[in-house]
Amino acid sequence: MKQSRGRVIDRLLHSDEPSIRWKVLVHVLGEDPHSTKIRELHEIIRASARVKALLANGKRRSEQEPKVYAKYRGAHWVLAALAEIGYPPGDESLLPMCHRVLRHWLSTSFYKEFESKSAVPKHRSAEGVPIIRGRYRRCASQQGSALYSLTALDLAQEGRQRLAERLLQWQWPDGGWNCDRNPKADTSSFMETLLPMRGLAAYGELSGDRTVREAALRASEVFLSRRLFKRRSDGKVIHPNFRMLHYPLYWHYDLLGGLKAMAEMGLIKDTRCEDALDLLERKELPNAGWPAEGRFYSLAATNEPDSVHGSHERVNWGGSGRSRMNEWITADALFVLRAAGRI
């Protein structure tokens, strides 16, 4: 291990943010996630200012309650955040929020389907999921994120099963998913495949469902066959954002998000991850740690009134800046490198 990495791990272990301490202890140092020490840390996370701010958005019961998918305050995003930061699993106080999310993503429109020979306008979504040239055109990142969140939080077992069933139904021949309604689209989307893959992988591991696990492995080929960020045809970068580091990703994609998924699935030592791992290591700061090179959120002004139409974050994820360490990205980068045997 580089000496600087040892220092940064020690720094993260003394972070004011308990979720950072949890990420490092469990994912980097290999602490038993069921140990007394980690259970106590879960409770500290539950009582943290970050969690209180997130739940203040997700648990409201008024006319001003954000819609389920309101970016980034709705219940969908609250559960997604809690699943990533070590919130204690099995907390039934979250069930009302879980049920709202499930009612939204398992509504009757997602059980209807219709075939079309041409592009279908989005306003026809209420009619069901379109099938164009034999492929379901569905933004599966939504159901995939919900599946991952509920699995990580160990809630709504029946709902998880139904979400997994929908994702299996919509999976494309190449292993992924795509909501592009252009009839010529025949390749899965990185953004629409990452979260369904993570959700199915987590649910498959927990449930032991072999079919689900195999579906997640097929999805991994969407990324591995492109070395996580490059075109297969010419080896060029697919999109500039894929090379950059962001936190949170929400429904987006970057190489760290891809590497993290590969580490979770036990695929990080596949040689096709090496280019992305090399690039991640090159992004390490001279004084240790990794930066957030961009971000997909903006912070709400402190005097901005709550609004069901707001699209800003209520919590700060460390901002962005190419010359300063972001604790969230650094913790995830260390997890990936440890899993890859590079620490």
C-alpha positions as a Markdown table, in Angstrom:
| # | Residue | x | y | z |
|---|---|---|---|---|
| 1 | Met | 0.0 | 0.0 | 0.0 |
| 2 | Lys | 1.2 | 3.5 | -0.8 |
| 3 | Gln | 2.1 | 5.4 | 2.4 |
| 4 | Ser | -0.2 | 8.2 | 1.3 |
| 5 | Arg | -3.1 | 5.7 | 1.1 |
| 6 | Gly | -2.4 | 4.6 | 4.6 |
| 7 | Arg | -2.7 | 8.2 | 5.7 |
| 8 | Val | -5.9 | 8.8 | 3.8 |
| 9 | Ile | -7.5 | 5.7 | 5.3 |
| 10 | Asp | -6.6 | 6.9 | 8.8 |
| 11 | Arg | -8.1 | 10.3 | 7.9 |
| 12 | Leu | -11.3 | 8.8 | 6.7 |
| 13 | Leu | -11.6 | 6.6 | 9.8 |
| 14 | His | -11.7 | 9.9 | 11.8 |
| 15 | Ser | -14.1 | 11.6 | 9.4 |
| 16 | Asp | -17.0 | 13.6 | 11.0 |
| 17 | Glu | -19.3 | 11.7 | 8.6 |
| 18 | Pro | -20.2 | 8.2 | 10.2 |
| 19 | Ser | -21.1 | 6.8 | 6.8 |
| 20 | Ile | -17.6 | 7.4 | 5.6 |
| 21 | Arg | -16.2 | 5.5 | 8.6 |
| 22 | Trp | -18.7 | 2.7 | 7.8 |
| 23 | Lys | -17.6 | 2.5 | 4.1 |
| 24 | Val | -13.9 | 2.3 | 5.1 |
| 25 | Leu | -14.3 | -0.2 | 7.9 |
| 26 | Val | -16.6 | -2.6 | 6.0 |
| 27 | His | -15.5 | -2.1 | 2.3 |
| 28 | Val | -11.9 | -1.3 | 2.6 |
| 29 | Leu | -10.7 | -2.9 | 5.9 |
| 30 | Gly | -13.0 | -5.9 | 5.8 |
| 31 | Glu | -14.7 | -5.4 | 9.1 |
| 32 | Asp | -17.6 | -8.0 | 9.7 |
| 33 | Pro | -20.7 | -6.1 | 8.6 |
| 34 | His | -22.7 | -7.9 | 11.4 |
| 35 | Ser | -20.2 | -7.2 | 14.2 |
| 36 | Thr | -21.2 | -5.2 | 17.3 |
| 37 | Lys | -18.9 | -2.4 | 16.2 |
| 38 | Ile | -20.7 | -2.0 | 12.9 |
| 39 | Arg | -24.2 | -2.4 | 14.4 |
| 40 | Glu | -23.3 | 0.5 | 16.7 |
| 41 | Leu | -22.1 | 2.5 | 13.8 |
| 42 | His | -25.3 | 1.9 | 11.9 |
| 43 | Glu | -27.2 | 3.5 | 14.8 |
| 44 | Ile | -24.9 | 6.5 | 14.7 |
| 45 | Ile | -25.6 | 6.8 | 11.0 |
| 46 | Arg | -29.4 | 6.5 | 11.6 |
| 47 | Ala | -29.1 | 9.5 | 14.0 |
| 48 | Ser | -26.8 | 11.6 | 11.8 |
| 49 | Ala | -27.6 | 15.0 | 10.4 |
| 50 | Arg | -27.4 | 13.7 | 6.9 |
| 51 | Val | -30.0 | 11.0 | 7.4 |
| 52 | Lys | -32.3 | 13.4 | 9.3 |
| 53 | Ala | -32.1 | 15.8 | 6.3 |
| 54 | Leu | -32.8 | 13.0 | 3.8 |
| 55 | Leu | -35.7 | 11.6 | 5.8 |
| 56 | Ala | -37.2 | 15.0 | 6.3 |
| 57 | Asn | -37.8 | 15.0 | 2.5 |
| 58 | Gly | -38.8 | 11.4 | 2.1 |
| 59 | Lys | -41.3 | 11.1 | 5.0 |
| 60 | Arg | -43.4 | 14.2 | 4.6 |
| 61 | Arg | -47.2 | 13.6 | 4.6 |
| 62 | Ser | -48.5 | 16.9 | 3.3 |
| 63 | Glu | -49.6 | 18.4 | 0.0 |
| 64 | Gln | -46.0 | 19.6 | -0.3 |
| 65 | Glu | -44.6 | 16.1 | -0.3 |
| 66 | Pro | -42.3 | 15.7 | -3.3 |
| 67 | Lys | -43.4 | 13.2 | -6.0 |
| 68 | Val | -41.7 | 9.8 | -5.7 |
| 69 | Tyr | -39.2 | 10.5 | -8.5 |
| 70 | Ala | -38.7 | 14.3 | -7.9 |
| 71 | Lys | -35.0 | 15.0 | -8.3 |
| 72 | Tyr | -33.5 | 14.6 | -5.8 |
| 73 | Arg | -35.9 | 14.8 | -2.9 |
| 74 | Gly | -38.5 | 12.2 | -3.7 |
| 75 | Ala | -38.8 | 8.9 | -1.8 |
| 76 | His | -37.0 | 7.1 | -4.7 |
| 77 | Trp | -33.8 | 9.1 | -4.2 |
| 78 | Val | -34.0 | 9.1 | -0.4 |
| 79 | Leu | -34.0 | 5.3 | -0.4 |
| 80 | Ala | -31.2 | 5.2 | -2.9 |
| 81 | Ala | -29.1 | 7.5 | -0.8 |
| 82 | Leu | -29.8 | 5.5 | 2.4 |
| 83 | Ala | -28.8 | 2.2 | 0.7 |
| 84 | Glu | -25.4 | 3.6 | -0.2 |
| 85 | Ile | -24.4 | 5.2 | 3.2 |
| 86 | Gly | -24.8 | 2.4 | 5.7 |
| 87 | Tyr | -28.3 | 3.0 | 7.0 |
| 88 | Pro | -29.3 | 0.1 | 9.2 |
| 89 | Pro | -31.1 | -2.7 | 7.3 |
| 90 | Gly | -34.5 | -3.9 | 8.3 |
| 91 | Asp | -35.9 | -0.6 | 9.6 |
| 92 | Glu | -39.6 | -0.9 | 9.2 |
| 93 | Ser | -40.2 | 2.8 | 9.8 |
| 94 | Leu | -39.1 | 3.1 | 6.2 |
| 95 | Leu | -41.9 | 0.8 | 4.9 |
| 96 | Pro | -44.4 | 3.6 | 4.1 |
| 97 | Met | -41.8 | 5.2 | 1.9 |
| 98 | Cys | -40.9 | 1.9 | 0.4 |
| 99 | His | -44.6 | 1.2 | -0.4 |
| 100 | Arg | -45.0 | 4.5 | -2.2 |
| 101 | Val | -42.0 | 3.7 | -4.3 |
| 102 | Leu | -43.3 | 0.2 | -5.1 |
| 103 | Arg | -46.8 | 1.5 | -6.0 |
| 104 | His | -45.1 | 3.9 | -8.4 |
| 105 | Trp | -42.7 | 1.5 | -10.2 |
| 106 | Leu | -45.1 | -1.5 | -10.1 |
| 107 | Ser | -48.2 | 0.3 | -11.3 |
| 108 | Thr | -50.4 | -1.4 | -13.9 |
| 109 | Ser | -48.7 | 0.5 | -16.8 |
| 110 | Phe | -45.5 | -1.5 | -16.2 |
| 111 | Tyr | -47.4 | -4.8 | -16.8 |
| 112 | Lys | -48.9 | -3.7 | -20.1 |
| 113 | Glu | -46.9 | -3.9 | -23.3 |
| 114 | Phe | -47.6 | -3.1 | -26.9 |
| 115 | Glu | -45.7 | -3.5 | -30.2 |
| 116 | Ser | -44.8 | -0.8 | -32.5 |
| 117 | Lys | -42.9 | -0.6 | -35.8 |
| 118 | Ser | -41.9 | 3.0 | -35.3 |
| 119 | Ala | -40.8 | 5.4 | -32.5 |
| 120 | Val | -43.3 | 5.9 | -29.7 |
| 121 | Pro | -43.8 | 9.3 | -28.1 |
| 122 | Lys | -43.2 | 9.4 | -24.3 |
| 123 | His | -46.8 | 10.5 | -23.6 |
| 124 | Arg | -47.9 | 7.0 | -24.6 |
| 125 | Ser | -46.1 | 5.5 | -21.5 |
| 126 | Ala | -49.5 | 5.2 | -19.7 |
| 127 | Glu | -50.5 | 2.6 | -22.4 |
| 128 | Gly | -47.6 | 0.3 | -21.3 |
| 129 | Val | -44.0 | -0.6 | -22.2 |
| 130 | Pro | -43.4 | -0.4 | -26.0 |
| 131 | Ile | -41.7 | -3.2 | -27.8 |
| 132 | Ile | -39.9 | -2.0 | -30.9 |
| 133 | Arg | -38.1 | -4.5 | -33.2 |
| 134 | Gly | -38.4 | -7.1 | -30.5 |
| 135 | Arg | -36.8 | -5.0 | -27.7 |
| 136 | Tyr | -38.6 | -3.5 | -24.7 |
| 137 | Arg | -38.0 | 0.3 | -24.5 |
| 138 | Arg | -38.0 | 0.9 | -20.8 |
| 139 | Cys | -36.0 | 3.2 | -18.4 |
| 140 | Ala | -35.0 | 0.2 | -16.3 |
| 141 | Ser | -32.6 | 2.3 | -14.1 |
| 142 | Gln | -35.8 | 3.3 | -12.1 |
| 143 | Gln | -36.9 | -0.2 | -11.2 |
| 144 | Gly | -33.2 | -1.3 | -10.9 |
| 145 | Ser | -32.4 | 1.5 | -8.4 |
| 146 | Ala | -35.5 | 0.6 | -6.4 |
| 147 | Leu | -34.5 | -3.1 | -6.3 |
| 148 | Tyr | -31.0 | -2.3 | -5.2 |
| 149 | Ser | -32.2 | 0.1 | -2.5 |
| 150 | Leu | -34.8 | -2.3 | -1.0 |
| 151 | Thr | -32.3 | -5.2 | -1.1 |
| 152 | Ala | -29.6 | -3.2 | 0.6 |
| 153 | Leu | -32.1 | -2.0 | 3.2 |
| 154 | Asp | -33.6 | -5.5 | 3.5 |
| 155 | Leu | -37.2 | -4.3 | 3.2 |
| 156 | Ala | -40.3 | -5.3 | 1.1 |
| 157 | Gln | -39.3 | -8.8 | 0.1 |
| 158 | Glu | -42.4 | -9.4 | -2.1 |
| 159 | Gly | -41.8 | -6.0 | -3.8 |
| 160 | Arg | -38.2 | -6.9 | -4.5 |
| 161 | Gln | -39.3 | -10.1 | -6.2 |
| 162 | Arg | -41.8 | -8.3 | -8.4 |
| 163 | Leu | -39.2 | -5.6 | -9.4 |
| 164 | Ala | -36.7 | -8.4 | -10.4 |
| 165 | Glu | -39.4 | -10.1 | -12.5 |
| 166 | Arg | -40.0 | -6.9 | -14.4 |
| 167 | Leu | -36.3 | -6.4 | -15.1 |
| 168 | Leu | -36.0 | -9.9 | -16.3 |
| 169 | Gln | -38.9 | -9.4 | -18.6 |
| 170 | Trp | -37.4 | -6.3 | -20.2 |
| 171 | Gln | -33.8 | -7.5 | -20.6 |
| 172 | Trp | -32.3 | -7.0 | -24.1 |
| 173 | Pro | -30.5 | -9.8 | -26.0 |
| 174 | Asp | -27.1 | -8.2 | -25.3 |
| 175 | Gly | -27.8 | -8.4 | -21.5 |
| 176 | Gly | -28.7 | -4.8 | -20.7 |
| 177 | Trp | -31.6 | -2.4 | -21.0 |
| 178 | Asn | -32.5 | 0.8 | -22.9 |
| 179 | Cys | -35.4 | 3.2 | -23.1 |
| 180 | Asp | -34.3 | 4.7 | -26.5 |
| 181 | Arg | -37.5 | 4.6 | -28.7 |
| 182 | Asn | -35.6 | 5.0 | -32.0 |
| 183 | Pro | -36.2 | 1.7 | -33.9 |
| 184 | Lys | -32.6 | 1.7 | -34.9 |
| 185 | Ala | -31.3 | 1.5 | -31.3 |
| 186 | Asp | -30.1 | -2.1 | -30.8 |
| 187 | Thr | -27.4 | -1.7 | -28.1 |
| 188 | Ser | -28.0 | -1.4 | -24.4 |
| 189 | Ser | -27.4 | 1.8 | -22.5 |
| 190 | Phe | -24.8 | 2.1 | -19.8 |
| 191 | Met | -27.0 | 4.4 | -17.8 |
| 192 | Glu | -30.1 | 2.2 | -18.1 |
| 193 | Thr | -28.0 | -1.0 | -17.4 |
| 194 | Leu | -25.9 | -0.2 | -14.4 |
| 195 | Leu | -28.6 | 0.0 | -11.7 |
| 196 | Pro | -30.6 | -3.0 | -12.9 |
| 197 | Met | -27.4 | -5.0 | -12.9 |
| 198 | Arg | -26.5 | -3.9 | -9.4 |
| 199 | Gly | -30.1 | -4.5 | -8.2 |
| 200 | Leu | -30.3 | -8.0 | -9.7 |
| 201 | Ala | -26.8 | -8.9 | -8.5 |
| 202 | Ala | -27.6 | -7.9 | -4.9 |
| 203 | Tyr | -31.0 | -9.5 | -5.0 |
| 204 | Gly | -29.7 | -12.7 | -6.6 |
| 205 | Glu | -27.0 | -13.0 | -3.9 |
| 206 | Leu | -29.5 | -12.5 | -1.1 |
| 207 | Ser | -32.2 | -14.7 | -2.5 |
| 208 | Gly | -30.0 | -17.4 | -4.1 |
| 209 | Asp | -32.1 | -17.1 | -7.3 |
| 210 | Arg | -29.8 | -18.6 | -10.0 |
| 211 | Thr | -31.8 | -17.1 | -12.8 |
| 212 | Val | -31.4 | -13.6 | -11.4 |
| 213 | Arg | -27.7 | -14.0 | -10.8 |
| 214 | Glu | -27.2 | -15.2 | -14.4 |
| 215 | Ala | -29.2 | -12.2 | -15.7 |
| 216 | Ala | -26.8 | -9.9 | -13.7 |
| 217 | Leu | -23.8 | -11.6 | -15.2 |
| 218 | Arg | -25.2 | -11.2 | -18.7 |
| 219 | Ala | -25.6 | -7.5 | -18.0 |
| 220 | Ser | -22.0 | -7.2 | -16.9 |
| 221 | Glu | -20.9 | -8.0 | -20.4 |
| 222 | Val | -22.4 | -4.7 | -21.6 |
| 223 | Phe | -19.6 | -3.0 | -19.6 |
| 224 | Leu | -16.8 | -5.6 | -19.6 |
| 225 | Ser | -16.9 | -6.0 | -23.4 |
| 226 | Arg | -16.2 | -2.3 | -23.6 |
| 227 | Arg | -13.6 | -2.2 | -20.9 |
| 228 | Leu | -16.1 | -0.1 | -18.8 |
| 229 | Phe | -15.7 | 3.1 | -20.8 |
| 230 | Lys | -14.5 | 2.4 | -24.3 |
| 231 | Arg | -16.2 | 1.7 | -27.7 |
| 232 | Arg | -15.7 | -1.8 | -28.9 |
| 233 | Ser | -15.2 | -0.6 | -32.5 |
| 234 | Asp | -12.2 | 1.7 | -32.1 |
| 235 | Gly | -11.3 | 1.8 | -28.4 |
| 236 | Lys | -12.2 | 5.5 | -28.0 |
| 237 | Val | -13.9 | 6.8 | -24.9 |
| 238 | Ile | -17.7 | 6.4 | -25.2 |
| 239 | His | -18.6 | 9.7 | -23.5 |
| 240 | Pro | -16.3 | 12.3 | -21.7 |
| 241 | Asn | -18.4 | 11.9 | -18.4 |
| 242 | Phe | -17.5 | 8.2 | -18.3 |
| 243 | Arg | -13.8 | 9.2 | -17.6 |
| 244 | Met | -14.7 | 11.6 | -14.8 |
| 245 | Leu | -15.5 | 10.9 | -11.1 |
| 246 | His | -18.8 | 11.9 | -9.6 |
| 247 | Tyr | -20.8 | 11.3 | -6.4 |
| 248 | Pro | -23.6 | 10.5 | -6.2 |
| 249 | Leu | -24.2 | 9.0 | -9.7 |
| 250 | Tyr | -28.0 | 8.9 | -9.3 |
| 251 | Trp | -29.0 | 7.4 | -12.7 |
| 252 | His | -25.7 | 8.4 | -14.5 |
| 253 | Tyr | -22.6 | 6.4 | -15.2 |
| 254 | Asp | -18.8 | 6.8 | -14.8 |
| 255 | Leu | -15.9 | 4.5 | -14.6 |
| 256 | Leu | -15.9 | 4.4 | -10.8 |
| 257 | Gly | -19.5 | 3.4 | -10.8 |
| 258 | Gly | -18.7 | 0.6 | -13.2 |
| 259 | Leu | -15.7 | -0.5 | -11.2 |
| 260 | Lys | -17.7 | -0.5 | -8.0 |
| 261 | Ala | -20.4 | -2.7 | -9.6 |
| 262 | Met | -17.7 | -5.1 | -10.8 |
| 263 | Ala | -16.2 | -5.3 | -7.3 |
| 264 | Glu | -19.6 | -6.0 | -5.7 |
| 265 | Met | -20.2 | -8.8 | -8.2 |
| 266 | Gly | -16.7 | -10.4 | -7.8 |
| 267 | Leu | -15.7 | -9.5 | -11.3 |
| 268 | Ile | -13.2 | -6.8 | -10.6 |
| 269 | Lys | -10.2 | -9.0 | -11.4 |
| 270 | Asp | -11.4 | -9.6 | -14.9 |
| 271 | Thr | -8.6 | -8.3 | -17.2 |
| 272 | Arg | -11.1 | -6.1 | -19.0 |
| 273 | Cys | -11.3 | -3.9 | -15.9 |
| 274 | Glu | -7.6 | -3.1 | -16.0 |
| 275 | Asp | -7.8 | 0.0 | -18.2 |
| 276 | Ala | -10.4 | 1.6 | -15.9 |
| 277 | Leu | -8.4 | 0.6 | -12.8 |
| 278 | Asp | -5.2 | 2.1 | -14.3 |
| 279 | Leu | -7.1 | 5.3 | -15.1 |
| 280 | Leu | -8.6 | 5.5 | -11.6 |
| 281 | Glu | -5.1 | 5.2 | -10.1 |
| 282 | Arg | -3.8 | 7.9 | -12.3 |
| 283 | Lys | -6.5 | 10.2 | -10.9 |
| 284 | Glu | -5.2 | 9.8 | -7.3 |
| 285 | Leu | -4.2 | 13.2 | -6.0 |
| 286 | Pro | -0.5 | 14.0 | -5.1 |
| 287 | Asn | -1.5 | 14.5 | -1.4 |
| 288 | Ala | -3.7 | 11.3 | -1.4 |
| 289 | Gly | -7.3 | 10.7 | -2.1 |
| 290 | Trp | -9.5 | 11.2 | -5.1 |
| 291 | Pro | -11.4 | 14.3 | -6.3 |
| 292 | Ala | -15.0 | 14.8 | -7.5 |
| 293 | Glu | -14.2 | 16.0 | -11.0 |
| 294 | Gly | -17.9 | 16.8 | -11.7 |
| 295 | Arg | -21.3 | 16.5 | -10.0 |
| 296 | Phe | -24.8 | 15.8 | -11.1 |
| 297 | Tyr | -26.5 | 17.9 | -8.4 |
| 298 | Ser | -26.8 | 21.5 | -7.2 |
| 299 | Leu | -27.5 | 22.6 | -3.7 |
| 300 | Ala | -30.7 | 24.4 | -2.8 |
| 301 | Ala | -30.2 | 27.9 | -1.4 |
| 302 | Thr | -30.8 | 28.0 | 2.4 |
| 303 | Asn | -33.7 | 30.4 | 1.9 |
| 304 | Glu | -35.4 | 28.5 | -0.9 |
| 305 | Pro | -38.8 | 27.3 | 0.1 |
| 306 | Asp | -39.6 | 23.6 | -0.1 |
| 307 | Ser | -41.2 | 22.8 | -3.4 |
| 308 | Val | -42.6 | 19.6 | -5.0 |
| 309 | His | -40.9 | 20.8 | -8.2 |
| 310 | Gly | -37.5 | 21.3 | -6.7 |
| 311 | Ser | -34.6 | 19.5 | -8.4 |
| 312 | His | -31.8 | 20.4 | -5.9 |
| 313 | Glu | -30.1 | 18.4 | -3.2 |
| 314 | Arg | -30.7 | 19.1 | 0.5 |
| 315 | Val | -27.5 | 17.5 | 1.5 |
| 316 | Asn | -24.0 | 18.3 | 0.4 |
| 317 | Trp | -22.0 | 15.3 | -1.0 |
| 318 | Gly | -18.6 | 17.2 | -0.8 |
| 319 | Gly | -18.9 | 19.3 | -3.9 |
| 320 | Ser | -16.5 | 19.0 | -6.7 |
| 321 | Gly | -13.0 | 20.3 | -7.4 |
| 322 | Arg | -10.1 | 18.6 | -9.3 |
| 323 | Ser | -7.5 | 19.4 | -6.7 |
| 324 | Arg | -9.1 | 18.4 | -3.4 |
| 325 | Met | -10.2 | 15.1 | -2.0 |
| 326 | Asn | -13.8 | 14.1 | -1.9 |
| 327 | Glu | -14.4 | 11.6 | 0.9 |
| 328 | Trp | -17.2 | 9.8 | -0.7 |
| 329 | Ile | -15.3 | 9.1 | -3.9 |
| 330 | Thr | -12.1 | 8.3 | -2.1 |
| 331 | Ala | -13.9 | 5.7 | 0.1 |
| 332 | Asp | -15.4 | 4.0 | -3.0 |
| 333 | Ala | -12.1 | 4.2 | -4.9 |
| 334 | Leu | -10.3 | 2.5 | -2.1 |
| 335 | Phe | -12.9 | -0.2 | -2.0 |
| 336 | Val | -12.5 | -0.9 | -5.7 |
| 337 | Leu | -8.7 | -1.0 | -5.4 |
| 338 | Arg | -8.8 | -3.3 | -2.4 |
| 339 | Ala | -11.1 | -5.7 | -4.2 |
| 340 | Ala | -8.8 | -5.6 | -7.3 |
| 341 | Gly | -5.8 | -6.5 | -5.1 |
| 342 | Arg | -4.1 | -3.1 | -5.7 |
| 343 | Ile | -4.1 | -2.3 | -2.0 |
